[in-house]
């Protein structure tokens, strides 16, 4: 599959999705949304892919919506499929939310508007020191937040800090984002991808793909529950399933024998019968 506005590659069981409109600072378009959705689908179905990394070409990660190229307006084909407007960034973060594979954001430069909201559905965010302009600037443009960031951002940095960033729309640096907990690391530009790949390989080299898929979904889906009993119930079901699995036998044997585990189970075929355990909400037609 050929892409026009992103690059999709696989290295060492890691899918790398690179926003690729450097002449436009990787500004967001409906075409980019469609290509990202296709790339995420491809990565999720490919058992050889264990982790996904997002990054950008050039000096920006994503400078926001490209109004000259349609901004958040859907392409004609997508618009015909939808009776009412749907936020394009939100469609991407919702797809990320249901991924079986962990997602790491390697934020190589400026990330404004959709450039930062799309990262809030990622599991880990690492930023380059070159990312000196980051902002949820929507209120300053006379619009409102998107990308489901009003759901994700307060869960990452807390409601007070999220409110300040969204209500003021001010710009901030990667270092400030680190101090708030938005980023887990801020590194020199040349260390960004090595740092992201190091985390990705920690997952790919040492963990069961099945365990990772189930754990990732429990982490995200439990955010919406109102009592820890929901986590206890689902953890118990997943533990029961995995305790009798080939991966659990291999993990235990590898530990006892002091060797590297060779996990064989695949999310494409081995997910438990109760997965998915949630009812997927549907966007209303009108």
N, C-alpha and C positions, 0 to 999 in steps of 0.2 A: 504494500500500500504506500503510495507516494503522498507526502504532505507538502503543502505550500508554505505554511506559516509556523510550523514546528518541525523539529528533528526528533525522530524516534530511533534510539539505538539500544543495544543490549551489550553490557560488559560484565563478565563474572557474575551472571545471574541477577544483574541489576538493570532494570529498564531506566533509561535516562530520557526524559521528555524535556526538550530545550525549546523555549520560546524563541522564534527565529525571524524577527522583523527588526534587526538592529538599526536600520536607517530610520525607523519610527520609534525607537526606544522600546521595541516589543509591545507597542500599544495594542490593546485588546480589540478584537473584531468578532462578529458572529462566526466568521469562517474559522478563526482560532478556536472558539468554543467547540465547534463541531469536530475539529481535528483532535482536540484534547480528549473529548468524549470517546472518540474512536480509539485513541491511543490507550486510554484507561481500560476500555473494554478488552483490547488486545492483551494488555499486560495481565489483567485479572484472569483471563482464560488460559494463559500460557504458564504451565507448571514449571517451566525452566526459569521463570522470573520469580524471584523471592521478594524483591523490594523495588520501589519506584522512587527515583530522584527527579525533582523538577529544578531547572535552572534556566538562565537566559543567555543569549549571545550579546556581545557588546557591553556598553557601560551601564545598562539598566536591566533590571529584572522585568519590570513592566510598568510603564509610565501612566497606566490608566486606560480608559476607553479612547479609541481613535474615532473621534466624531466625524472626521472626513471620510471614514470607511464604514460608517453605519453605526459606530459606537455600540450601544446595547440593542439596536434594532435587529430583529431576526432576518435571516435571508428569506427570500420569497418561498423557498421550499419548506423551511421550518415554519414560517408564518401560516402557511396553508394547513399545516398539521395541528395548529393550536388556535383555538377560538378566541382566547384572550392572551394578553401579553404575559410572558414569563421572563423573569430576569435571567439573562444568559449566564452570569457568574454563579448564580444560585444553582443552576442546573449542573454545573461542574462540581461545586462543593457537595451537592447531594450525591453525586456519583462517587466522589471520594469517600463520603461517609459510609457507603456500603461496600467498599473495596475489601477484598480478602488479603491484600498485600499492604504492608506498611508503606507510608509515603513520607519522604524527607524533602523539605524545601531547602535548596541551596541558593539563597538570595544574593545574587552577585552584584546588585547595584540598586538604584532607586526603585522603590515599590510604592506606587500611589494608587489610591482608589481600588479598582479591581486587582491591581498588582499586589496589594497586601491582603485584601479580603479573601482571595482564592487560597491563600496560604493558611488561613485559620482552620481549614478542615484537614490539614496535614498533621501527621503524628509528631514530627520533629521539624523545627525550623532553625537553620544555621544561617547567619548573615555575614557578608563581607564587610570589612571596615569601610569599603567604598560606598556602602548603602547609607548615604547621609541625608537622603530625602525619602521619608516614609510617612504616609498619612492616610487617614480615613477622611478624605476631604469633601465628602458629599454635601454637607450642609453649606459649605462655602461655594458650591456650584448650583445651589437652589434645587437640589434633589435630595434623596434620602439614601441611607446605607443599603447595600446589596450583598450578594454572595453568602447569604445566611449569617453574616458576621454578627448580627444582633443576637444570634444563638451561640455561636462559637466563641467570640471574643471575651464575653464576661466569664465564660467557663475556663478560659486560659489565664486571664490576668485579673479577674475579679470585676464586679460591677462598677465600683467607683472609678478605677482607672479606665475601664472601657468607656464609661460615660464621658470622662474628660476628653479622651481621644476622639470619640465620635461627635460629641456636642460642640467641641471647639473646632474640629476639623484641622487642627494644627499639624505641621510637619515635625517629625522627630528623627533622631539618628538611630542607627543600629545599636550603638552602645546604650542609649536610653531604652530601647526595646529589650535589650538583654537584662537591664536592671529591673524592668517591669515583669520579666518572665515570658515575654512574647517569643524571644529567641533563647535557645539553650547555649549557643556559643556565638561569639563574634570573632572572626579570624582575619588575618591579612588576605587580600584577594587570591594570592597564589596558593593559599592553604585551604580555600573553600571546598573545592571538589574532593581533595584528599580527605578532608575531615568528614564530609558527607558519605564518601565511599567507605571510610573506616567503620562508621556506624552501620551502614548497609551490610557490610561483610560480617560484622559481629552477628547480625541476624541470619544471613544466608549460610554462614559457615557452621553455626553452632545450634540452631534451633530447628524444631520440627515445623514444617510449613503448615501442618494442620493445627498444631498448638498455637502458632502465631496468628492464623486466621481467626480462630475462635477467641483468643485473648483480645485481639484488636477489636472485634465486634462487641465483646462484653464491655470493654473500656468505654467505647463510644455510646453504646445503647443504654448503659446503666446511668449515664448522665441525666437521662430524662425520667428516671424512676424516683419515687418519693419515699422509698423505704429500703434499707439495706437487705431486707428479706428477698427482694427481687434479685439482687446479686447472689445471695446465698442459694436460691433456687436454681438459677442458671449455672452458677459455678458447679453445683452438685451434679446437674445433668451432664455438663461437659466433662467433668472429672470422671463420672461413671462411664461415659463413652470412651474417653481416652485411656482410662486405667486398663481396659481389656484390649487395647489396640496394639498393633505391631510396633508403632512408634514408641509407645511406653515400654514395651519389652526391650526394644533396641536401646532406648535411653538408659534403662536400668543396667543392662548388660555392659554397655560402653562405660558407664561409671565404675562398675565393679572391676572391669578388665582394664581400666585406665587407658582407654583408647578413644579415638574420635568417633562419635555416633554416625551411622549411615541411615538416616531416616528415609523411608520409602513411600509413605502415604502422600496422596496428592489431593489438594483442595478441589480439583475439577471433578473428582469421582468419589471421594471418601468422606464428604461432609455428613454429619449425622442426619437422620431422618427428620429431626425437629428443627433443622436449620433451613431457612431463617425462622427464628422464633417470634419475630415481630410482624405486625401487619403493616405493610408499606402504605403510607398515606398517599392519597391521589390528589393532584392539583385540580381544583374545580374548573369546569369548562366555562363557567360564567359567574 
